[in-house]
Amino acid sequence: RESILSEWTQKASFIAMESSKYRVEASTSFDPDWKPGDKQPCPYGNDMKTIVPSEHNCYPLVISAVLPRPIGFISSMNKEGLLNLAPYSYFQAVSHDPPCVMISTCRSGARGGARKDTQANIEETGEFVVNIMSEWFVEAANHTCGNFDPDVSEWDLCGLTPIPSRTVKPPRVQESALHMECKLKHTYDITNAAGKVTTTVIIGEVVLFHVNKEIYEDNDGQGPPRVNFEKYMPMSRLGGNTYGRVLSTFDLARPDRAWQEKRS
């Protein structure tokens, strides 16, 4: 046990050191000299391929076209207390007053179209936790993607650490730097052309945030709470098995009212 703890301590120190070197490059937009009215054509020309969804399996197309997608690492629990942990890239923030998040759960083909454990647990208990996936534990989080039996807890397989939540029963992921305790607010079923439910959109209201103090910012108490995303090192999902990281950003101000009034 001591050797395992020592190995983990060394690994944690290395991760902290690498995290301190993680710097996001401040760059410029593709065309920084653009002026209102200037044309910005597609560099590949305009020869388009038209795709009729009903004629194809659209899953590879959707996940490679809509990107990057944030990842909601969802912790849930059924009424018997069995825990589930799974990442979802059909995930997004949808409002801030109140703060709400959305996850979309597709029916499980491996289970004959039955609900996935995450959806079943949330609909049964009305509670879940969103843990945001960061780079330092992406391998362990990715391991929970497996098609495991309903009576198997992904926590036992991936090595991540459950810690108690304050307002909901599902635990939080200790390795994550940001947790959102959520209560179920709405569900919306999506049906295909045959009238079969294939997906359920789940809206959860965030009733409590937990933000690691190392990534928390509020301008010394003078401003609203924010997250330092360089230290956050959030993961995103691309097509196939590909993940993405934020390495370069640029600022681009929105046109203000004065510009609109001047134009008119």
Disulfide bonds with the S-S distance in Angstrom:
none
